[in-house]
């Protein structure tokens, strides 16, 4: 295979104080929301290292995803707070690789015992909803007035059960 036709390399980097500026910049471009200092402090916590990453496409930072853990009685839920890829790098499999990483990390983490992954998608974004549905997520609800500063205000709630992978 000639070098010009080689597969693009999609890689993930753990978040650190040193690359947090890149995450901030990507978030400012990708999302219509300004995230709080608490958000940026929380995504550096070691227990969620596998669920918060900077995404590289051929060594160029092109996206990010950040999740948080939530307890719901006996169940542990993983909430996808943000997941975005810069427009020129969309439809190249980057988002799918991100979501596959999150799902695999959730299903192989024996300590956290994650039961469900869930997220919100603005009702004006059927393409994003379809993307998640292709990855096994199902619409379970419509959250009225979820987005306070965005129009439309409503969001679909999508979730996917986590099936623990058996280690050999």
Backbone as CSV, one residue per row, in Angstrom:
resi,resn,N_x,N_y,N_z,CA_x,CA_y,CA_z,C_x,C_y,C_z
1,UNK,0.854,-1.185,0.000,0.000,0.000,0.000,0.890,1.236,0.000
2,UNK,0.629,2.155,-0.898,1.450,3.362,-0.978,1.123,4.288,0.185
3,UNK,2.086,5.118,0.626,1.868,5.992,1.778,0.675,6.932,1.594
4,UNK,0.435,7.388,0.349,-0.645,8.341,0.131,-2.024,7.707,0.325
5,UNK,-2.089,6.379,0.272,-3.378,5.714,0.389,-3.528,4.990,1.725
6,UNK,-2.643,5.254,2.663,-2.715,4.563,3.944,-3.922,5.053,4.742
7,UNK,-4.332,4.212,5.657,-5.485,4.533,6.510,-5.132,5.717,7.412
8,UNK,-6.092,6.615,7.612,-5.836,7.693,8.575,-5.700,7.101,9.978
9,UNK,-4.891,7.742,10.779,-4.691,7.271,12.145,-5.542,8.103,13.079
10,UNK,-6.478,7.433,13.746,-7.321,8.086,14.740,-6.829,7.619,16.102
11,UNK,-6.447,8.567,16.940,-5.878,8.223,18.242,-6.521,9.081,19.324
12,UNK,-6.456,8.568,20.562,-7.032,9.265,21.713,-5.930,9.585,22.705
13,UNK,-6.021,10.755,23.313,-5.079,11.144,24.366,-5.855,11.464,25.628
14,UNK,-5.321,11.011,26.746,-5.934,11.352,28.033,-5.825,12.850,28.264
15,UNK,-6.790,13.386,28.974,-6.776,14.821,29.260,-5.837,15.117,30.413
16,UNK,-5.084,16.192,30.264,-4.135,16.630,31.291,-4.239,18.156,31.386
17,UNK,-3.698,18.722,32.458,-3.677,20.192,32.520,-2.973,20.806,31.297
18,UNK,-2.011,20.075,30.709,-1.264,20.595,29.562,-2.075,20.662,28.271
19,UNK,-3.049,19.746,28.080,-3.821,19.794,26.832,-5.252,20.306,27.041
20,UNK,-5.551,20.754,28.242,-6.892,21.253,28.528,-7.232,22.503,27.701
21,UNK,-6.224,23.302,27.379,-6.442,24.481,26.536,-6.955,24.079,25.156
22,UNK,-6.448,22.978,24.626,-6.901,22.472,23.328,-8.352,22.009,23.432
23,UNK,-8.692,21.344,24.530,-10.072,20.892,24.746,-10.999,22.111,24.830
24,UNK,-10.582,23.138,25.562,-11.386,24.359,25.681,-11.637,24.981,24.305
25,UNK,-10.574,25.068,23.495,-10.685,25.669,22.172,-11.634,24.850,21.288
26,UNK,-11.467,23.540,21.291,-12.358,22.680,20.502,-13.804,22.848,20.959
27,UNK,-14.039,22.848,22.271,-15.402,23.013,22.785,-16.003,24.347,22.339
28,UNK,-15.190,25.400,22.317,-15.712,26.717,21.930,-16.138,26.732,20.464
29,UNK,-15.478,25.934,19.643,-15.817,25.844,18.216,-16.979,24.874,17.987
30,UNK,-16.991,23.767,18.735,-17.946,22.684,18.477,-19.321,22.885,19.094
31,UNK,-19.389,23.550,20.231,-20.637,23.589,20.991,-21.087,25.024,21.252
32,UNK,-22.400,25.267,21.216,-22.916,26.626,21.415,-23.061,26.995,22.892
33,UNK,-22.282,26.353,23.739,-22.388,26.534,25.190,-20.992,26.818,25.735
34,UNK,-20.904,27.706,26.719,-19.622,27.921,27.406,-19.621,27.034,28.639
35,UNK,-18.631,26.172,28.729,-18.560,25.241,29.859,-17.854,25.881,31.041
36,UNK,-18.294,25.470,32.237,-17.813,26.067,33.481,-16.427,25.545,33.860
37,UNK,-15.814,26.253,34.798,-14.517,25.792,35.328,-14.685,24.441,36.026
38,UNK,-15.829,24.219,36.661,-16.087,22.932,37.312,-16.082,21.814,36.273
39,UNK,-16.697,22.045,35.113,-16.690,21.055,34.032,-15.248,20.669,33.701
40,UNK,-14.378,21.663,33.517,-12.990,21.378,33.139,-12.202,20.719,34.270
41,UNK,-12.521,21.047,35.510,-11.866,20.365,36.637,-12.330,18.908,36.708
42,UNK,-13.644,18.689,36.513,-14.209,17.339,36.635,-13.687,16.382,35.562
43,UNK,-13.449,16.875,34.345,-13.024,15.965,33.272,-11.581,15.508,33.421
44,UNK,-10.870,16.072,34.388,-9.495,15.630,34.663,-9.430,14.545,35.743
45,UNK,-10.577,14.185,36.324,-10.566,13.199,37.409,-10.082,11.840,36.901
46,UNK,-9.188,11.192,37.655,-8.597,9.933,37.191,-9.608,8.809,36.938
47,UNK,-10.707,8.768,37.698,-11.648,7.654,37.549,-12.406,7.684,36.215
48,UNK,-12.384,8.817,35.542,-13.061,8.875,34.237,-12.082,9.069,33.076
49,UNK,-10.812,8.778,33.329,-9.790,8.993,32.301,-10.134,8.329,30.971
50,UNK,-10.679,7.108,31.014,-11.015,6.398,29.769,-12.219,6.994,29.062
51,UNK,-12.963,7.857,29.726,-14.215,8.383,29.181,-14.142,9.866,28.827
52,UNK,-12.951,10.443,28.924,-12.732,11.843,28.538,-11.423,11.891,27.764
53,UNK,-11.525,12.154,26.467,-10.327,12.096,25.622,-10.283,13.237,24.625
54,UNK,-9.065,13.547,24.230,-8.805,14.421,23.105,-8.616,13.490,21.913
55,UNK,-9.183,13.841,20.767,-9.190,12.961,19.605,-8.293,13.549,18.516
56,UNK,-7.399,12.710,18.004,-6.464,13.124,16.960,-6.734,12.366,15.664
57,UNK,-6.613,13.094,14.560,-6.704,12.502,13.232,-5.368,12.808,12.566
58,UNK,-4.566,11.768,12.320,-3.201,11.970,11.798,-2.446,13.049,12.582
59,UNK,-2.468,12.921,13.910,-1.734,13.799,14.830,-2.279,15.225,14.937
60,UNK,-3.441,15.492,14.357,-4.080,16.813,14.465,-5.254,16.687,15.440
61,UNK,-5.322,17.545,16.479,-6.481,17.465,17.383,-7.743,17.938,16.658
62,UNK,-8.716,17.020,16.521,-9.920,17.326,15.737,-11.224,17.162,16.525
63,UNK,-11.124,16.664,17.759,-12.354,16.450,18.511,-12.072,16.099,19.950
64,UNK,-13.162,15.896,20.652,-13.073,15.573,22.071,-14.367,14.890,22.508
65,UNK,-14.263,14.071,23.528,-15.466,13.571,24.185,-15.235,13.558,25.684
66,UNK,-16.308,13.871,26.420,-16.230,13.946,27.876,-17.501,13.348,28.470
67,UNK,-17.313,12.404,29.370,-18.436,11.742,30.029,-18.306,11.902,31.541
68,UNK,-19.399,11.639,32.236,-19.352,11.625,33.701,-20.116,10.404,34.205
69,UNK,-19.756,9.964,35.389,-20.435,8.840,36.033,-21.550,9.365,36.924
70,UNK,-22.665,8.627,36.942,-23.791,8.987,37.803,-24.307,7.730,38.474
71,UNK,-24.670,7.835,39.743,-25.299,6.727,40.464,-26.800,6.928,40.439
72,UNK,-27.523,5.875,40.085,-28.988,5.905,40.083,-29.430,4.670,40.853
73,UNK,-29.467,4.807,42.176,-29.747,3.641,43.016,-28.616,2.635,42.876
74,UNK,-28.959,1.414,42.446,-27.960,0.355,42.271,-27.234,0.469,40.936
75,UNK,-27.774,1.285,40.032,-27.228,1.363,38.681,-26.168,2.450,38.561
76,UNK,-25.139,2.177,37.771,-24.135,3.177,37.428,-24.367,3.569,35.977
77,UNK,-24.575,4.849,35.765,-24.812,5.361,34.417,-23.609,6.171,33.965
78,UNK,-23.328,6.111,32.675,-22.300,6.945,32.071,-23.026,7.947,31.178
79,UNK,-22.861,9.221,31.485,-23.525,10.267,30.716,-22.521,10.910,29.767
80,UNK,-22.824,10.892,28.484,-21.972,11.538,27.490,-22.328,13.023,27.485
81,UNK,-21.474,13.826,28.128,-21.733,15.266,28.241,-21.464,15.963,26.914
82,UNK,-20.316,15.649,26.318,-19.937,16.246,25.044,-19.269,15.195,24.172
83,UNK,-19.510,15.289,22.888,-18.766,14.507,21.908,-18.859,15.283,20.605
84,UNK,-17.723,15.738,20.106,-17.746,16.529,18.885,-16.477,16.362,18.085
85,UNK,-16.637,16.535,16.769,-15.532,16.447,15.817,-15.636,17.665,14.902
86,UNK,-14.509,18.307,14.628,-14.509,19.465,13.740,-15.108,19.107,12.378
87,UNK,-15.858,20.036,11.813,-16.613,19.790,10.574,-15.788,19.162,9.437
88,UNK,-14.572,19.629,9.153,-13.839,19.028,8.026,-13.472,17.553,8.236
89,UNK,-13.570,17.072,9.476,-13.180,15.694,9.792,-14.383,14.786,10.046
90,UNK,-15.581,15.305,9.847,-16.779,14.488,10.020,-16.943,13.564,8.824
91,UNK,-17.708,12.514,9.009,-17.953,11.497,7.971,-16.665,10.777,7.563
92,UNK,-15.719,10.714,8.477,-14.466,9.984,8.241,-14.278,8.875,9.276
93,UNK,-15.333,8.568,10.017,-15.256,7.499,10.998,-14.735,7.921,12.359
94,UNK,-14.440,9.201,12.533,-13.865,9.673,13.802,-14.896,9.557,14.926
95,UNK,-16.108,10.046,14.688,-17.154,9.970,15.715,-17.474,8.541,16.093
96,UNK,-17.539,7.657,15.090,-17.804,6.238,15.374,-16.711,5.639,16.238
97,UNK,-15.454,5.976,15.943,-14.339,5.467,16.762,-14.456,5.980,18.202
98,UNK,-14.867,7.226,18.365,-15.044,7.799,19.707,-16.112,7.016,20.465
99,UNK,-17.256,6.837,19.830,-18.368,6.160,20.500,-18.019,4.696,20.780
100,UNK,-17.343,4.046,19.847,-16.916,2.657,20.071,-15.954,2.577,21.243
101,UNK,-15.078,3.568,21.379,-14.147,3.591,22.519,-14.921,3.705,23.833
102,UNK,-15.893,4.615,23.870,-16.692,4.811,25.087,-17.428,3.519,25.448
103,UNK,-18.075,2.902,24.460,-18.851,1.675,24.703,-17.937,0.547,25.178
104,UNK,-16.795,0.386,24.512,-15.854,-0.680,24.893,-15.296,-0.443,26.300
105,UNK,-14.930,0.802,26.591,-14.389,1.124,27.924,-15.437,0.863,29.002
106,UNK,-16.691,1.207,28.716,-17.766,0.980,29.696,-18.013,-0.502,29.911
107,UNK,-17.927,-1.293,28.841,-18.245,-2.719,28.954,-17.088,-3.544,29.519
108,UNK,-15.882,-2.992,29.526,-14.735,-3.743,30.049,-14.265,-3.265,31.422
109,UNK,-14.829,-2.160,31.913,-14.418,-1.637,33.223,-15.161,-2.397,34.320
110,UNK,-14.476,-3.336,34.943,-15.117,-4.186,35.953,-15.312,-3.455,37.288
111,UNK,-14.502,-2.438,37.564,-14.608,-1.732,38.846,-15.835,-0.832,38.898
112,UNK,-16.129,-0.144,37.809,-17.227,0.829,37.815,-18.598,0.187,37.633
113,UNK,-18.641,-0.975,36.966,-19.917,-1.688,36.737,-20.975,-0.779,36.120
114,UNK,-20.653,-0.207,34.963,-21.567,0.699,34.257,-22.674,-0.117,33.595
115,UNK,-23.930,0.267,33.847,-25.093,-0.439,33.300,-25.633,0.190,32.022
116,UNK,-25.542,1.530,31.934,-26.193,2.265,30.857,-25.302,3.436,30.437
117,UNK,-25.307,3.725,29.129,-24.714,4.954,28.605,-25.884,5.779,28.077
118,UNK,-25.934,7.070,28.415,-27.019,7.890,27.886,-26.534,9.288,27.543
119,UNK,-27.370,10.008,26.785,-27.001,11.340,26.316,-28.243,12.082,25.852
120,UNK,-28.067,13.359,25.582,-29.142,14.205,25.048,-28.750,14.681,23.660
121,UNK,-29.739,14.760,22.770,-29.543,15.312,21.431,-30.658,16.324,21.183
122,UNK,-30.289,17.518,20.760,-31.286,18.547,20.469,-32.229,18.045,19.366
123,UNK,-33.530,18.268,19.550,-34.528,17.728,18.618,-34.383,18.287,17.202
124,UNK,-33.624,19.334,17.035,-33.385,19.883,15.694,-32.216,19.197,14.992
125,UNK,-31.683,18.122,15.594,-30.501,17.452,15.045,-30.776,15.963,14.776
126,UNK,-31.662,15.660,13.811,-31.961,14.250,13.536,-30.750,13.462,13.015
127,UNK,-29.784,14.143,12.395,-28.588,13.444,11.915,-27.798,12.860,13.090
128,UNK,-27.658,13.647,14.166,-26.952,13.149,15.353,-27.736,12.004,15.984
129,UNK,-29.050,12.151,16.057,-29.878,11.085,16.620,-29.677,9.791,15.836
130,UNK,-29.699,9.893,14.495,-29.488,8.721,13.645,-28.121,8.095,13.854
131,UNK,-27.108,8.930,14.030,-25.748,8.446,14.301,-25.739,7.564,15.559
132,UNK,-26.325,8.067,16.639,-26.344,7.300,17.886,-27.196,6.038,17.756
133,UNK,-28.308,6.131,17.045,-29.158,4.951,16.854,-28.422,3.859,16.072
134,UNK,-27.596,4.259,15.121,-26.792,3.263,14.374,-25.791,2.559,15.288
135,UNK,-25.500,3.157,16.428,-24.577,2.562,17.399,-25.317,1.925,18.577
136,UNK,-26.571,1.605,18.377,-27.311,0.842,19.378,-28.046,1.643,20.429
137,UNK,-28.078,2.965,20.296,-28.827,3.792,21.250,-30.287,3.840,20.828
138,UNK,-31.163,3.956,21.819,-32.597,4.049,21.554,-33.160,5.277,22.252
139,UNK,-34.120,5.924,21.585,-34.800,7.067,22.193,-35.687,6.547,23.317
140,UNK,-35.511,7.101,24.511,-36.346,6.669,25.640,-37.268,7.775,26.141
141,UNK,-37.008,9.018,25.698,-37.811,10.122,26.203,-37.518,11.378,25.393
142,UNK,-38.372,12.381,25.544,-38.087,13.733,25.082,-38.093,14.609,26.328
143,UNK,-36.987,15.270,26.575,-36.837,16.138,27.742,-37.233,17.548,27.315
144,UNK,-38.375,18.013,27.814,-38.870,19.348,27.473,-38.012,20.412,28.157
145,UNK,-37.690,21.462,27.425,-36.927,22.604,27.944,-35.579,22.211,28.546
146,UNK,-34.926,21.202,27.951,-33.609,20.787,28.441,-32.573,21.885,28.202
147,UNK,-32.604,22.448,26.989,-31.648,23.509,26.646,-32.276,24.864,26.978
148,UNK,-31.684,25.559,27.941,-32.244,26.832,28.377,-31.913,27.952,27.385
149,UNK,-30.706,27.922,26.817,-30.243,29.025,25.976,-30.264,28.686,24.485
150,UNK,-30.732,27.503,24.136,-30.772,27.098,22.732,-32.210,26.907,22.281
151,UNK,-32.458,27.136,21.009,-33.781,26.913,20.426,-33.610,25.923,19.278
152,UNK,-34.407,24.870,19.204,-35.454,24.498,20.146,-34.870,24.034,21.491
153,UNK,-35.693,24.137,22.523,-35.242,23.839,23.885,-35.261,22.352,24.219
154,UNK,-35.985,21.553,23.427,-36.193,20.146,23.772,-35.053,19.252,23.287
155,UNK,-34.887,18.128,23.978,-33.840,17.167,23.622,-34.399,15.745,23.668
156,UNK,-33.940,14.937,22.736,-34.194,13.508,22.837,-33.243,12.947,23.882
157,UNK,-33.714,12.002,24.668,-32.847,11.266,25.586,-32.635,9.902,24.940
158,UNK,-31.379,9.579,24.676,-31.019,8.302,24.062,-30.185,7.506,25.040
159,UNK,-30.395,6.189,25.055,-29.564,5.364,25.935,-29.281,4.023,25.306
160,UNK,-28.264,3.401,25.847,-27.843,2.091,25.388,-27.411,1.297,26.619
161,UNK,-27.939,0.075,26.724,-27.519,-0.803,27.824,-26.066,-1.196,27.601
162,UNK,-25.343,-1.400,28.684,-23.960,-1.856,28.605,-23.927,-3.333,28.960
163,UNK,-23.378,-4.122,28.042,-23.221,-5.555,28.282,-21.770,-5.789,28.663
164,UNK,-21.532,-6.217,29.913,-20.142,-6.437,30.336,-19.464,-7.483,29.476
165,UNK,-18.239,-7.167,29.058,-17.446,-8.146,28.298,-16.771,-9.068,29.295
166,UNK,-16.823,-10.346,28.991,-16.170,-11.346,29.849,-14.676,-11.370,29.510
167,UNK,-13.854,-11.250,30.530,-12.408,-11.353,30.281,-12.024,-12.819,30.322
168,UNK,-11.173,-13.185,29.396,-10.756,-14.595,29.287,-9.700,-14.915,30.324
